[in-house]
Amino acid sequence: MRPDVGGMKSYLTNDNPDSRDLTELGNRFTNQNWRLLYREFLPYAQENWSRIGIRVANKIFLKIPYDVLFPSMS
């Protein structure tokens, strides 16, 4: 699974007033470089999405009969 992302904007927060500048820098960096970050992190995210997707699908197919999920069209 590879999501097609047209745009991305993040907003990070931090309750520590001493690190406000660092938080703002992180926001600017992330928002200016989101395409690069997305390309770098996508393989790791895809691996986890696949694992989670298989686990969810298995739970569904074990609890709900096939003919209920996919009723015959005839």
Phi and psi in degrees as a GROMACS rama.xvg file:
@    title "Ramachandran Plot"
@    xaxis  label "Phi"
@    yaxis  label "Psi"
@TYPE xy
-133.6  100.012  ARG-2
-65.1412  140.999  PRO-3
-94.5835  114.818  ASP-4
-109.738  121.451  VAL-5
-85.0002  -28.5158  GLY-6
-166.128  156.652  GLY-7
-149.647  139.592  MET-8
-142.037  130.992  LYS-9
-115.584  157.532  SER-10
-138.431  108.051  TYR-11
-94.4456  145.228  LEU-12
-126.781  159.296  THR-13
-152.914  130.518  ASN-14
-80.9255  -10.2862  ASP-15
-82.7541  113.191  ASN-16
-65.6469  -21.9348  PRO-17
-72.2987  -17.9696  ASP-18
-112.904  20.2739  SER-19
-58.4269  -43.9735  ARG-20
-61.8484  -41.3998  ASP-21
-65.4935  -39.2815  LEU-22
-63.8046  -44.0104  THR-23
-63.5984  -39.4983  GLU-24
-62.2663  -43.3202  LEU-25
-60.6716  -41.6086  GLY-26
-62.1422  -48.0296  ASN-27
-62.066  -46.6239  ARG-28
-60.4569  -47.3869  PHE-29
-62.5656  -44.6713  THR-30
-72.1628  -30.8443  ASN-31
-79.1795  -24.8082  GLN-32
-120.174  26.1169  ASN-33
-62.7857  -34.2338  TRP-34
-63.3403  -45.4897  ARG-35
-62.9102  -46.9537  LEU-36
-61.9154  -40.714  LEU-37
-60.6498  -47.5514  TYR-38
-62.3378  -37.6567  ARG-39
-72.1594  -39.7903  GLU-40
-87.879  -16.3545  PHE-41
-56.4825  -45.4953  LEU-42
-57.8465  -38.6456  PRO-43
-69.24  -40.7107  TYR-44
-65.3765  -42.3331  ALA-45
-61.5358  -40.0414  GLN-46
-60.8801  -44.0463  GLU-47
-71.2814  -38.9788  ASN-48
-60.7162  -39.8132  TRP-49
-63.8031  -45.6927  SER-50
-60.9493  -46.9452  ARG-51
-65.7222  -43.001  ILE-52
-60.9719  -42.0065  GLY-53
-65.6075  -42.6428  ILE-54
-62.2602  -44.9083  ARG-55
-65.4195  -44.8957  VAL-56
-61.1799  -42.2059  ALA-57
-61.4398  -42.1695  ASN-58
-62.9683  -41.0106  LYS-59
-64.3752  -48.7425  ILE-60
-70.119  -23.6884  PHE-61
-78.2424  -25.6926  LEU-62
-100.267  -27.0392  LYS-63
-115.506  124.378  ILE-64
-58.6435  146.584  PRO-65
-55.0391  -45.1186  TYR-66
-69.2555  -17.9006  ASP-67
-79.933  -41.311  VAL-68
-67.927  -41.0502  LEU-69
-127.128  78.2762  PHE-70
-63.686  148.683  PRO-71
-62.6561  138.293  SER-72
-84.0226  -9.6288  MET-73
